[in-house]
Amino acid sequence: RSPVLFVIPMLECLNRIITSLITSFVVIFVMFSINKALSFFTLSMFFSFWILQKHLIKKILDYSNRLSVSVMDINQKTSQILHGIKIIQIYFQQSKAMSGIVNEIGAIQKLSVRMYVISNLFPCLSEIINVIVMGSILIFSAILIGLEDHMFFSVLLTFLAVTYRLSTRIQVAISALGTLGLYNGQILRINEFLDDKNKEFCSVSNEIMSESIREIQLKNVSFRYHSGQEVLNNISFSLIKGSVLAIVGLSGSGKTSLIDLLLQLYEPTGGSIFANGVDIRQISHASWRRKFGVVPQDAFLFDETIETNIRFGVENVSIEEVELAAQSAEIDLFIRGLPLGYQTVVGERGLRLSGGEKQRIALARALLRNPEILILDEATSNLDSQSEQLIQNVLEKMRFSKTIVLIAHRLSTIKNADSIIVLERGQIIGQGSHAALLKSCERYIQLWGLQTNAPQESSV
């Protein structure tokens, strides 16, 4: 639910509460000037009823929080089911998935009914409280002042009028508190997003990097996620313009985290990253990231046309430039073979395309930016041999025109890299060419042997 939808009602509730409190203080002052004993008695009654209403407000707060959590859960589960609809159908789990959603909806319905029933009790309680308070004041004033006293009716009528005014303002304030309670869950969820705690932030700089990147240096870089263990420890290496750098390692070794640091998605918790001798924290995120083109392992495509997906993030480019990027990514002929060509809608997450086709469209999108540094994050790990070879051909053509960073599980795809870094548990345990690592790095020798079934090549 959009925050805008309940910000205005919340402000209105706060306005009613503040107005009611100011009015109430003035009315209480008038009450005490009329009769102190009656004032103490009346306020004690209001306090007693406040205890009851406070309990109801706590209930509303609790239901609101639980309802907000339940809505977030059902949104997450629904999204998960939609993304996994194919595997759900394969294993014939439609009924189970549907029953889970139905149960969630039922729980949300019960919470909603309970919350709104309690919130609608406030108007009824207000009327009942007003009647009880007025009747009690009448009885107590008769005992306190006495019916025979000539001042009885004048004091009583004045006091009742003032008390009714106070009761009305108090009930308005309590009703507004109850309404605020309805939004408590949404407020808590928004605070979770806005709260600085448990979040990593990158410093913001306005310095633009206009020159090309000649060299990137990582010096003693370490990184840990908030409240987590260290994922990178004392990493140092250089990335020279026009070179091909490959990063390999087992899952969880820190490869993707290292790329995230290069892209300034996170800041190192130790050490620094320099570009042409300048700490990249001094460079604006926008100008820095324009230097990069990234092709992730899971190429995300929008439910738009192929042209729109290739253009994403790049403005004011002609269709000829889009086609040229597609040609460079070895996907132009395939696109032209489609009935609608570049105007073909790919479906949600590109479901109408194969893995290789999606990956090459993602590569075309990265190339359209004309990046200085091209990063492929395990971009060929899930591809067939033909698609992998096509992407390898593209990389070979760009070998000297762009700086390339490859993250790969398949060592055959990176054996021609200028330099290979072997990561393990966040540390560099080997660095050098393919041939050098086959002589010096046991982990690399082991991985090469497992993937090629040729451990004898470790002696190369």
N, C-alpha and C positions, 0 to 999 in steps of 0.2 A: 504494500500500500504506500502510495506516495506521501512523503512527509507534509507536502503542501495541503493535503486534504484534511489534516487535523491540526495544523498550526493555527489557523484562524479561529476554530472553535476553542482551542486551548487559550488563546489570548483573550477571547471573550469571557471564558470562565475565570481567568485570573483577574480581569477587570471587575467582574461581579464580586469576587472574593474581596478584593482591595476596597471597593466601594462599600460593601457590606460591613467590613471591619471598621472603617472610619465612622460610618453612621452609627454602628453599634456602640462605639466608645462614647460618642456624643449622647446617645440615648441613655446609656448607663449612668452617665453623669447627671442627667436630668432626673432619672429614677431615684438616685440617692438624695438628691435635693428635695424630693417629695417625701420619701419615707425610707429610712435606712433599713429598718427591720424587714419591711416588705421586699426591698431590693435584694437583701441577702437571701431571703426565702426563694424569691423568683430565680435568682442566678443559680442557686443550689439545684433547683429543679431542672433548669436548662443543662447544667453540668451532668446530671444523672442521665438525661436523655442523650447527651452527647456521647456518653460511654457506649450506649446501645448503637448509635449511628456510626461511631468509630469502628465498632466490630464489623458492621456491614461494609464500610469503606475498605477495611483490610481484606474482606472477602472479594470485593470487586478488584482490588489490586492483584490479588493472587490469581483470580480467574483470568484477568487481562494478560498477565505475564504468561500463564500456561497456554492461553489461546494464541498468543503471538508465537511462542515456541512451536506449537502444533502446526500453525500455518506455514512457518518456515520449513518444518520437517516434511509436510505434504508437498510443498513446492519442490524441495530437493528430491524427494522420492519420485514425483511425477516426471521431473526432468531426467532422472536416472532411468526410469522405465522407457521413456521416449527414445533416449540414446541407445538403450540396450534392447529395443523392441525385436531386433532380428534374433538375438540369442534367446530371448524369452519365447519366441515362436518356435525356434529350433527344438528347445527342450520342453515345449508345450506347457509353459508355466503362466499362460494368460489368466487363468482363473485365480491362481495364487496372487499374482500381481494385482488383479482387479480387487480381490477381497481385501488385500492390504490397504489399498486406497480407500475402499468403502469404509473400512474400520476407522481409518484416520478421519474421514469426513464425519462419521458418526460421533467420534469423540469431540471434534470441533463443534458440531451442532449442540451437543450436550453442554459444553462449556459456554457457548454463546447464549443459550437459553438461560442457564443459571445466572450468568453475569447480568443479562439485561432484565431478568425478573427482579433481582436484588436492586439494581439501579432504579427500577421503576417503583420500588417501595418508598423511595424518599418523598415523593409528593403526598402519598397517602399518610405516611408518618407525620409529615409536616402538619396536615390538618388535624390529626389526632392529638399531636403534641400541643397545638394551639388551644384546642378545646380543654385538654386536661390542665394546662397552665392557667388559663383564664378561670376555670372552675375552682382550682386550688387557691388562686389569689383571692377570689371572692370569699371563700370559706375562711382563709387565714386572716384576711382583713377584717372580717366580721368579728373574729375572736380577738384580734389584736386591738382594733380601734373601738369596736362595740357599735351595735346598730343604733343605740340611743344618741351617740355623739353626732352633733349637728354638722361636723366636718366629714362624716363617714362617706356620704355619697359624692361629695366634691372630690375628696381624695381618691376614692375608689375609681370613679369614672376617668379622672386624669391619669391615674396610675395604669388602669387597664388600656387606655389608648396608647400610652407610651410603651407599655409592655408588648402590646400587639405589634407595634412598630419594630421593637427589638426582636421579637419572635420571627417576624417576617424576614428581617435581614439575616438573622442567624440561619434560618432554613434555606435562604437563597445561597449563602456561603457554603453550607453543607451539601446542598444539591450540586453546586458547582464543583466541590471536591469530589463528589461521586462521579461526575462527568469526566473530570480529569483522570480519575481512576480507570475509566474505560480505555484511555489512551496510554496507560502506564506501560503496557507491554511493548507498544511501538516505540515509546520514548527510550526504554531500556535497550531495544535493539539498535536504535540510532546511536545511542551513546557508545555501544560496543564498537561501532564503526568509527565514531569520531574520537574516541578515547585514544590518547597517545601511547598508553601502556600496551605492552605485548605486541608492538608494531615496530618494524624497521623503517627508517626514513633516510632518504638521500638528501644531502645538502643541496640547496638551490643556488645556482650561479647564473649570471646574465652574460658571462664572457663567451663570445662566439669564436669557435675555432674555424677559421677560413682556410688555413693552409692544409695541404694534404698530410696524411700521417706517414711519416718516414719510419718511425719505430715506436713500438709500445713496449714498455718495460714494467714488469711486475717485480717489486722488491720486497721480499719477506712478507708476502701477503698471507694473512690468516683471516678466517671468517667463521662465525658461528651464528646460527639463527637465535632469536630471542629465547632465552631459557632453555636452549638446546646445547648439545655437545658440539665441539669444534668440527666442522666439515672440511676445512682447508687449513693447513698448518705450514707456515713459512715457505710459501711458494715463490720461486724466483725464476724468471726466464724472460727472453726478449722475442718479440714478433717483428721481423724486418719486412719492410714494404716489398711486395712482389714475391714473397716466399709462401710455401705451403706448410702449415703447421698442423700436425695431427695429435689428438689427445685420446688416449685409450686407457681402459681400466675396467674393473668389474663394476657392476651396478652398485651405487652408493659410494663410489670412490671420490666423488666431488666434481665430476666433469661438468655437469650442467650448472652447478653453483659457480664454477669458475667462469663460464660464459655469462652468467647473470651479472657477475662483477664487472666483466669487460663492457657490458652494455649499460652499466650504471643503474641496473634495477635494484641493486643493493650496494652498500658501501663496505669496504673491508673493515673488519674489527681490529685488524693489525696490519701494519705495512701500508704501502701505497702503490698506485698504478700511475705510470707517467706516459704521456704521449708527446713525443718531441721534447722531452725534458720537463713538461708541464704536468702537474698533478691534475688528473681528469676531474677531480672534485671542483676545480676552479672553472670548468667548462660547462656551459649550459647543456642540459640533457638533450634538448632538441637538436642543437648543432652537432653534438657528439653522435647521437644515434642516426643522424642522416648519413654518417660515414659507413653505416653497416647495412647489410642485407642479410636476413636470417631465414633459413629454411629449417623448420623444426621437424622432429620425427613424425609427429602427428600433424600433418598439414591441415590447417583449419581453413575451410572455405565457407563463405556466406551463401545463403540461399538467394543468390543473385546470378546475373549472367557471368560468363567467363570473362568478358571484357571488364566488367565492374570489379571482379575479384583480382584481376591482374593490376588494375588501376589503383587498388586500395592503398591509401596513404600517399599517393602521388597526384598532384594537381597539375592542370594545364599541360597535359600531354596529348598528342594527336593519336589517332587510331593507328597510324603508320608506326609510331614508336611502340605502341602496344604489340603490334604484329612482329616488330623487330625483336622485342624481348621474348616473345613466344618462339620465334625462330631460333634465338640463341639457346633457349631451354629445350629445343628439340620437340616442341609440342604443337607448332603451327600447322603442320600437315594434318595432324589428328583433328584439330579444331575445325579446319576448313572442310573436313570430311563429314562433319555433323550437319544435319539439316538446317539449323539456324546459325551455324558457324559460331562467331564470337558472341552472338546474342543468345546462345543456349544457356538456360538456367540449370545450374548444377545440382539443385536440391539442397536440403539441410545438411550441412557439414560435407557437401560434395558427394552425397550418397549415390548419385547417378554415374559417378566416375570410378575407375579402378584406383588402387593405391598409387601406381606409377603415374597415372594421369594427374591425379591430385598433386603429387609431389612435384611434377614438372610445371604445373600451373603456379604452385607456390614458388618454385625457382624463378619462373618468369616474373612474378610479382617482385621478388627480391632484385632481379636484374634490372627491372624498369627504373629502380631508384638510382641506378648506376653507382653502386656502392664502391667505396675504396676497399672495404674488407667484407668478404663473403663468408658467412658462418653456416655450416651444415651440421646440425645437431642430430646425428644418427639418421640422416635423411634417406639413406639407402638400406637401412636395416630390415625393413619389411617388404622390400621390393623383389620382384622376380629378376632373373639374370638379365633379361633383355632391357628392362627399365633401368636396372642398375648400370648397365653398360652405356645406355644413352646419357645418363647423368655423368658418368665417368668421362664420356667424350666431351661433354660441355665443360667440365672442370679442366680437362687437359687443354682445351682451347684458351681458357682464361688463365692458364698457369702463370704467365709472366705479366699479364695486364692487371691482375688484381691480387691482393693479399687474401689467402684462403685459410680458414680454420676448419678442420674436420674433426668431428667427434664420431667415433665409429667403434662398433663391436667387431665387424668383419675386418680383420687385419689386411686381407687381400686388397681392400679398397684404399689403403693408406700407405702401402709399402713403398710407393714412389715419392712420398712426402719429403721435403727438405729436412724436416726435423720432426721427431715423434716423442711425445712426452707420455710416460707411463705413470698413472696415478694409482695409489693404493692407500685407502683410509686417509685421504686428504693430503697425502704427501707425495712428492715426486721421487719415485724409486728408480727411474731410468730415463735418460734423455739422449737422443742421437738419431742417426739414420736407421733404417730397417736393418741393414747389414751389421751396423755397430751394435744394435740392441740384441741381435741374435747371438752375439759373442759375449755380451756383458750383463744382460738383464734376465735373471732366471724367470721372473713372472712373464716377460714378453716371450721368452723361449717356450714356456709352458703353454701360453695362449696360442702361439703360432702352431705348435705341435698338435693341440686339440682341434684346431680349425682346418688344418691341412692333412692331418694324419701322417705327417712327415717329420717326426722329431729329429730325424737325422740332419735336417737343415739347420739345426741349432749350431752346427759347427761351421756354417758359412762365414 
